[in-house]
Amino acid sequence: MRHEKAGRLLELARLLASSAEGLTLDEMAERLGVGRRTAERMRDAVWEVFPQLEIVDDPPTRRFRIPSGLDGLFQAPTAEELAALAAAGDLFENQGAQARAAALRSLERKVLSATRAAARRKLAPDLEALLQAETVAVTAGPRPFEDEVVLQGVREALKGLSTLRFRYEGGSSPGRVREVTPYGILFGRSNYLVAAENPQVGPRNWRLDRIFDVEVTGRPGERPQGFSLQAYADESFGIYQDDTHDVVLRILPAGAEDALRWRFHARQTVEPQPDGSVIVRFRSSGMRELAWHLFTWGDKVEIVEPRALHEMMLGELEAARRAHVRN
C-alpha cells in the first residue's frame, strides 16, 4: 500500500513538472481520478518532498507547478513505456508515416540517453523480451502520404500563425497556386490540411499528397477564435465533409455484441433493443465513406435513416455488382 501511495505522489509530481502553466486542484483531481480533498492532501505531500513547488495566481483560482522539472532519478522509464513507444514508431512506419515515425525514434533515443546507465542495464532484459514478444499487425489500406518538407512547412505556418502558399494539384483547377490560412492537420487513411482560402467561406480539406512548393508567407493567418479541429473532425464520418445528416443504424442481433464495442462516431449513442438488436445514432456528414464502412457489416446492419445514406448504399452496391458481373 505504501508503495502504491508513493507511486501516486510521484505521478502527481510528474504532472506538476510537465505543465508549463501549472494545474489547479480540480485539474489534479480529474487527472488522478480522485476527489478534490484527496488531491489537496496529495499536493501537500508532494510539496514536502519538492519544496520548489510554486503557486501561480490565475484568478479566480490558483495553479501549482514544479518549474525546474524533476531529477532524472525520478524519471526513469519502464520497459512497458519504452516498448509502447517502439510499437508506436513501428505502427507509423508500417502505415507509411515516415516523418512521425522518425520523430518517435528520435524521442526514444532522447529518453534512453537521459536515462542513467544503471537504469538502462536493468531495463534491457525486460525491454528485449517485450520487443521480441509484441509486434504490430499490418492491415490492408492506403499508405498515408507524409512528406517531411510539406509537414514542416504546414507546422511552421501553424506555429507562426502565418498564411501558407502552395501549388495544389487537385480540385477543379489542378496546378493553381493557393494561399490559405491553415487550421490544422487531419491524419487518417489519407492526410489532409484543414485550411481556409476564404475565411468567410470556412475551411476545407486539402490532400497533403497534392500539395507542392510550400511557402510560409509570414502574413497573418490566425484561425478563427473558438474553432476546434476535433469538433470539425467529429462532424464527419472519416474525412469527407458534405451535407450533415442524422444517422440511425439498426445492428441486428447477430452483430449486436460487436456493435456494443464498436465506435461508429465520437458522439454516438447506443441503445440495446428488447429483440437483441442495437440502435446506433449520431449526426455526421460523409455518407459515402460511411456506406463503404457499412459494407464490412454485411447483412448485420440495417440503415434506418437518412434516406440519402440508404440511396448511397444502394448505388455503391449496384456499382460493385456491375464491376463483378461476368459476361
C-alpha positions in Angstrom: 0.0 0.0 0.0 2.8 2.4 0.9 4.5 1.7 -2.5 1.2 2.4 -4.3 0.8 5.7 -2.5 4.3 6.7 -3.3 3.7 5.9 -6.9 0.6 8.1 -7.0 2.5 11.0 -5.4 5.3 10.6 -8.0 2.7 10.6 -10.7 1.3 13.9 -9.4 4.8 15.4 -9.2 5.4 14.5 -12.8 2.1 16.1 -13.8 3.1 19.3 -12.0 6.6 19.3 -13.5 5.3 18.7 -17.1 2.8 21.5 -17.1 4.1 25.0 -18.1 1.1 26.9 -16.8 0.5 24.6 -13.8 -2.6 22.7 -12.6 -5.5 23.7 -10.4 -6.7 21.4 -7.6 -9.7 20.5 -9.7 -7.4 19.6 -12.7 -5.2 17.5 -10.4 -8.3 15.6 -9.1 -9.5 15.0 -12.7 -6.1 13.7 -13.9 -5.7 11.4 -11.0 -9.3 10.3 -10.7 -9.7 11.3 -7.1 -11.7 13.8 -5.1 -10.7 17.4 -4.5 -9.8 16.9 -0.9 -7.6 13.9 -1.7 -5.9 16.0 -4.4 -5.3 18.7 -1.9 -3.7 16.2 0.6 -1.6 14.7 -2.2 -0.4 18.2 -3.3 0.7 19.0 0.3 2.6 15.7 0.4 4.4 16.5 -2.9 5.2 19.9 -1.5 7.0 18.4 1.4 9.2 16.3 -1.0 9.6 19.0 -3.7 9.8 22.4 -1.9 10.4 24.1 -5.3 6.7 23.7 -6.0 5.3 27.2 -6.7 2.0 28.9 -6.8 0.8 30.7 -9.9 -2.1 33.2 -9.4 -4.8 32.7 -12.0 -7.9 34.5 -10.7 -10.3 33.3 -9.5 -8.2 30.2 -8.7 -4.5 29.2 -8.2 -2.3 26.9 -10.1 0.7 24.8 -9.0 3.7 23.7 -10.8 7.3 22.4 -10.4 9.1 24.9 -12.7 12.6 23.3 -12.6 11.4 19.8 -13.6 12.3 16.6 -11.8 15.7 15.0 -11.4 16.5 12.0 -13.7 16.3 9.8 -10.7 12.5 10.1 -10.7 12.1 9.9 -14.4 13.5 6.5 -15.4 11.1 4.9 -18.0 9.7 1.4 -17.6 10.2 -1.4 -20.1 6.5 -1.2 -20.9 6.7 2.5 -21.7 9.7 2.1 -24.0 8.1 -0.9 -25.7 4.9 1.1 -26.3 7.0 3.9 -27.8 8.8 1.5 -30.1 5.5 -0.1 -31.1 4.0 3.3 -32.0 7.1 4.0 -34.1 6.7 0.7 -35.9 3.0 1.4 -36.5 3.6 4.7 -38.0 6.4 3.3 -40.2 4.2 0.4 -41.4 1.5 2.9 -42.3 3.9 5.0 -44.3 4.0 7.8 -41.8 7.8 8.2 -42.1 8.0 11.7 -40.6 6.1 10.8 -37.4 7.9 7.5 -37.1 11.3 9.4 -37.3 10.0 11.8 -34.6 9.2 8.9 -32.3 12.6 7.2 -32.9 14.3 10.5 -32.0 12.2 10.7 -28.8 13.1 7.2 -28.0 16.9 7.9 -28.3 16.5 11.1 -26.2 14.7 9.2 -23.4 17.3 6.5 -23.4 20.2 8.9 -23.5 18.7 10.8 -20.5 18.3 7.5 -18.5 21.1 6.6 -16.1 23.3 3.7 -17.1 22.3 1.6 -14.2 18.6 2.0 -15.0 19.3 1.2 -18.7 21.1 -2.0 -17.8 18.2 -3.0 -15.5 15.6 -2.3 -18.3 17.5 -4.1 -21.1 16.4 -7.7 -20.4 12.7 -6.9 -19.9 12.6 -4.5 -22.9 14.3 -7.0 -25.2 11.7 -9.7 -24.1 8.8 -7.3 -24.8 10.1 -6.2 -28.2 10.5 -9.8 -29.3 7.1 -10.9 -28.0 5.0 -7.9 -29.3 4.5 -6.7 -32.9 2.1 -4.6 -34.9 -0.2 -6.5 -37.3 -0.2 -4.8 -40.7 -3.7 -4.3 -42.1 -4.7 -3.6 -45.7 -5.3 0.1 -46.6 -3.7 3.1 -48.2 -0.3 4.3 -47.0 -0.8 8.0 -46.0 1.4 10.5 -47.7 3.8 12.2 -45.3 6.5 14.4 -47.0 8.7 15.9 -44.3 9.1 19.2 -46.2 5.4 19.6 -46.6 4.7 18.8 -43.0 7.4 21.1 -41.8 6.0 24.0 -43.8 2.5 23.4 -42.6 3.6 23.1 -39.0 5.8 26.2 -39.2 2.8 28.2 -40.5 0.5 26.8 -37.8 3.0 27.7 -35.0 3.7 31.2 -36.5 0.1 32.0 -37.3 1.0 32.6 -40.9 -0.7 32.0 -44.2 0.6 29.3 -46.4 1.2 29.4 -50.2 1.4 26.2 -52.3 0.7 24.7 -55.7 -2.3 22.4 -55.5 -2.6 19.5 -58.0 -6.1 18.7 -57.0 -9.6 20.1 -57.1 -11.2 21.7 -60.1 -8.1 23.7 -61.2 -5.0 21.4 -60.8 -1.8 23.3 -60.7 -3.2 26.5 -59.4 -1.3 28.4 -56.7 -3.3 28.9 -53.5 -2.8 31.0 -50.4 -4.6 29.7 -47.3 -5.0 30.1 -43.6 -4.1 26.8 -42.0 -6.3 25.5 -39.2 -4.7 22.1 -38.6 -3.8 18.6 -40.0 -6.1 15.6 -40.1 -4.2 12.3 -40.0 -6.0 9.2 -41.2 -6.4 6.9 -44.1 -5.3 9.9 -46.1 -3.7 13.0 -44.6 -5.3 16.4 -45.1 -4.5 20.0 -44.4 -7.6 21.8 -43.0 -7.3 25.4 -44.2 -9.4 28.3 -45.5 -8.7 30.0 -48.8 -11.5 32.4 -48.0 -12.1 32.8 -44.2 -15.7 33.9 -44.9 -16.4 30.6 -46.6 -14.7 28.5 -43.9 -12.2 25.6 -44.0 -11.9 22.8 -46.5 -9.7 19.7 -46.7 -6.6 19.7 -48.9 -4.8 16.4 -49.6 -1.2 16.6 -48.5 0.0 14.4 -51.3 -1.3 17.0 -53.8 0.5 20.0 -52.2 3.8 21.2 -53.7 6.1 24.1 -53.5 5.1 25.0 -49.9 6.0 28.6 -48.8 5.3 30.2 -45.4 4.4 33.8 -46.3 4.8 35.4 -42.9 1.4 37.2 -43.4 -1.1 36.9 -40.5 -3.1 33.7 -40.8 -4.7 33.1 -37.4 -7.6 30.6 -37.3 -11.0 31.9 -36.0 -11.4 32.1 -32.3 -13.4 29.2 -30.9 -12.5 26.9 -33.9 -11.9 23.3 -32.7 -10.2 20.9 -35.0 -11.6 18.0 -33.1 -15.1 19.3 -33.3 -14.6 19.9 -37.1 -13.3 16.3 -37.5 -16.3 14.9 -35.4 -18.7 16.4 -37.9 -17.8 13.8 -40.5 -17.6 10.0 -40.7 -14.0 9.8 -41.7 -12.6 12.6 -43.8 -15.2 13.7 -46.2 -17.2 16.9 -45.4 -20.5 17.3 -47.1 -24.2 17.6 -46.0 -24.8 16.6 -42.4 -27.4 14.0 -41.6 -29.0 12.4 -38.5 -27.9 8.8 -38.9 -29.8 5.9 -37.4 -28.5 2.3 -37.8 -30.0 -0.9 -36.6 -27.5 -3.6 -35.9 -29.2 -7.0 -36.0 -28.8 -9.4 -33.1 -26.1 -11.4 -34.9 -23.9 -8.3 -34.8 -25.1 -6.7 -31.6 -22.1 -7.8 -29.4 -19.7 -6.3 -31.9 -21.7 -3.1 -32.1 -21.6 -2.6 -28.3 -17.8 -2.5 -28.5 -17.6 -0.5 -31.8 -17.3 3.2 -32.2 -19.0 4.5 -35.4 -18.8 8.1 -34.3 -17.3 10.2 -31.5 -20.8 11.4 -30.5 -22.8 8.3 -31.0 -25.5 6.9 -28.7 -26.0 3.1 -28.5 -29.4 1.7 -27.5 -29.8 -2.1 -26.9 -33.3 -3.3 -28.0 -35.6 -5.9 -26.5 -35.2 -8.1 -29.6 -31.4 -8.3 -29.1 -30.6 -5.7 -31.8 -28.8 -2.4 -31.2 -29.8 1.1 -32.4 -26.9 3.4 -33.1 -27.5 7.2 -33.5 -25.2 10.0 -34.5 -25.1 13.2 -36.6 -22.5 13.3 -39.3 -21.5 14.1 -42.9 -19.5 11.8 -45.1 -22.3 9.4 -46.3 -20.2 7.8 -49.0 -17.4 6.8 -46.6 -20.0 5.6 -44.1 -21.6 3.5 -46.8 -18.2 2.0 -47.7 -17.7 1.1 -44.0 -21.2 -0.5 -43.7 -20.1 -3.0 -46.5 -17.9 -4.6 -43.8 -21.0 -5.3 -41.6 -22.6 -7.4 -44.4 -26.2 -8.5 -43.5 -25.8 -7.5 -39.8 -26.8 -3.8 -40.3 -30.0 -2.0 -41.5 -30.0 1.7 -42.5 -33.0 3.3 -40.8 -32.0 6.9 -41.6 -31.2 9.0 -43.6 -32.7 8.3 -47.0 -29.5 9.8 -48.5 -27.4 7.1 -46.9 -29.8 4.3 -48.0 -29.6 5.5 -51.6 -25.9 5.9 -51.4 -25.5 2.3 -50.2 -27.8 1.0 -53.0 -25.8 3.0 -55.6 -22.4 1.6 -54.2 -23.8 -2.0 -54.2 -25.0 -1.6 -57.8 -21.6 -0.3 -58.8 -19.9 -3.2 -57.1 -22.3 -5.7 -58.7 -21.7 -4.3 -62.2 -17.9 -4.4 -61.7 -18.1 -8.1 -60.8 -20.6 -9.5 -63.2 -19.0 -11.8 -65.7 -20.4 -11.8 -69.3 
